[in-house]
Structures are given as structure tokens and as C-alpha cells.
Amino acid sequence: MEILEEIGEDGLEIARRITKEGPICDHCLGRQFAKVSHGLSNEQRGDILKAALQASGRELEAGKCWVCNGLFEKLEYWVSKALETLTDYEFDSFLVGTKVSGLLLENEELLWELVGAPYAEPLKAELNREVGKRLEHDTGKRVEFEKPDVVVILNLWTETVEVQARPVFIYGRYRKLARGISQTRWFCRECGGKGCKRCNYTGKMYPESVEGLIGGSLLEEFKAEDLVLHGCGREDIDARMLGSGRPFVIELKEPRRRNVDLRMAAEHVNEANSGKVEVHELQYVNRGMVAKLKDAQMDKLYRIEVEVKSPVREADLKRALDKLSGAPVEQRTPTRVLHRRADLVRNRNVYSVRLVSFDGQHAVIELTCSAGLYIKELISGDAGRTKPSLSELLEVQAEVKVLDVLDVTVGVRGEDLG
């Protein structure tokens, strides 16, 4: 046989030494020579080696394999457990992994100390492959090493099968139609989400979020355990997000379903959150879209209702707005976010400003600017931390009363990833 020629007399001597330690199954004997002779399974290698040893007069001890403790006799048990666990999961590709028990690790290490491991393959590598081949046959799904939809984990410690599902990523745009809704779930700073008097035992700083409202429907659709909303920037909690909406990616964790009709899913989200949040343009993307959104350069169009503390002439307001239009802005981290952002000076740009209406003390303006510019401080000046500001240019204190985002123009779309 080719394997006998390749391992030679030295290899047969290793096989003799292995079998002297106690009964050993074909799988465990064969995988000590896994790197020898292609086209054979380890079980076949072991069978050939045992036959050669017996032909040379070597008597082999019968009984349960001392290395794997009879593990490879239970292959069908593990396949059955895996199939049962996978019943609840939708997937096209999979990979098998193993958590090896301490006893089996010790047995394998002892064997390799005794005879070395020049041609050997680890126990879990063969178990993964053998169970994987059977699952591939029984499910009609394919083994995928790079990005499997699910990883089937054989836990030899607990004799259970676990499943880890690869996250599903969905690109879309959301419109926030009501104020008082944060973008993401904001856990109470006092209790960290456990519930306390400060948060009225809800664990949240605010009762509703875009993430939570969208997630309520999508978690159910995908039978996922949790989700994270990755937004392309964020608006203030008291600002609406109108127009075409803000780009986002939803990351659904541990989903049991993967092939949901996103048109129907969007309809369900919108029906459940009428008057609060709506989504559109939903499409499947990969993980790389999250980084693209975070790195994207975006411009924003705002509609701002401004109140000036003392009456000013319309001509003076227009003059101040003209100076603000096209101006580079130096903005030190606003006082209101110092608790969560580094105290730095950042350079931003105002591209254009248009006066929509004015009645002496109340103005409505539309303003286009670069990403990261804090609008409330652009109007108020934040005690000189933002320069220039409308208050500084008017020489009258002004503040934002109502703020809406009308558009987010970003240099990346979901379809870029196909």
C-alpha cells in the first residue's frame, strides 16, 4: 500500500509504539499519519496500519480507544445533535468547530510526548471534518471556511451543540418624524441599564430610540437576539430627521432567519412606528458598509427656527447671515457634550445660509454645512466657544428653538456594496 511505502519502517515502528499504550481506534491511529498519502481518510489509514501490524505478528488490544475515549464511535450522535440544533436556523453555509474537553487534550498531548507528532492531525480537526461531511450530505448546505452563515460548535465538555450565527447587515435610511427620540438606546448613566430611581427603573435615559423602534420589528422578523444601529452621524434628540432620511446600517446579532423580504420588513417597521420613525431603501450589505458609513464625508441641510433675545432689523439679520454663509468655523467642543467628547477645537464649514422668514425676533433659516458642526452652538456661540456665531455677528444673543435635518448628502450608498 502507498501509505506503508511512504511511512517506511520508521513509521510502522511509531504505529507499534502507539498501539502498545492501549486500544486505539482507526481514526486516532490514522490521524497520527494524516500528512502521509493523499486520498485516504484517517479511518482508512488506521485500518491499513493495523492490518500491517497484525500481519507482522503484532497483537492489538481491543476495547474503547484510550485517546478519544470512544468519541469517533459517536459521530452519528453528534451529527444528530447538530441537525436538531440547526432546525431553527436559516443558512446556506456552515462550519463545524469543537470545544475539546481537558481529558482528551491531555490524552493527545501524552500521545505526542510518547511518539512525537511529525505527521499528526489534531483530534478536533478530524472531528470537525467528519461531522462536517455528514452535515453537508444531510442538509444539502455547503461548508464555508471564510464567512459561514453559521458555526456549529460541538461542546465536548457539556455534550451539547451550540450555534453561532454570523450577523446580518442591512443598509437603509430612516426618517425621524417626532422629537424626543434618541438615535440609539441610551442606558442610564447612574445604573448602567439595570434600573434605578433616576431612570424610573427603566434602565434608559429616554424611553424611545430610533434603534429600539426599528429593532422591535426587525428582531422579530429575523429572530435575532440583539441589534446595533450604526448611523451616518446623528441628530440631536430634540431634532427631527426629515427629507430623504439618514443613512444607517443595522447589525442583527445571532439571527435565526437570514432571508427576509426587506420590502415587507420595511412596511412592518413603518406600520408599527407611524408618526415616529420610518425606514426605506433597505438592502442587504456586508460588514464593510459600517466602516464606509463612518468614514463617509457628508453635508447636511438644516431648517432652524431661531429666537433673538432683542428685536433686530431684517437687514441686520441678513447681513449677519451673509457673513456666516461660506464661513470657516472654529468650534470648541460644546459645553453640553463635554462629558462624552474630548475638549478640542475642530474646524468646520458653513456652505450656505438662506433666510426663509422673519418677524422681528423669530427667524426661520435653512443652512447647509459640513459634517460635525454643532448647529445650536453655531447660533448661540456657546459663550465664545464657537466662532463665528450668529449671536456674535448680530451682537444680540440668539438661540435655536426648533431644529430639523432636511437632508444628509453622503458620498456612499448601500448599492456600492451590491
Buried (B, 14 or more C-beta within 10 A) or exposed (E): BEBBEBBEEEBBEBBBEBBEBEBBBBBBBBBBBBEBBEEBBBBBBBBBBBEBBEEEEBEEEEEBBBBBBEBBEBBEEBBBBBBEBBEEBBBBBBBBBBEBBEEBBEBBEEBBEEBEBBBBBBBBBBBBBBBBBBBBEEBEBEBBEEEBBBBBBBBBEEEEBBBEBBBBBBBBBBBBBEBEBBBBBBBBEBBEBEBBEEBEEBBBBBEBBBBBBBBBBBBEBBBBEEBBBBBBBBBBBEBBBBBBBBBBBBBBBBBBBBEBEBEEBBBBBBEBBEEBBBBBBBBBBBEEBBEBBEEBEBBBBBBBBBBBEEEBEEEBBBEBBEBBBEBEBEBBBBEEEEEEEEEEEBEBBBBEBEBEEBEEBEBBBBBBBBBEBBBBBBBBBBEEBBBBBBBBBBEBBBBBEBBBBBBBBBEBBBEEBE
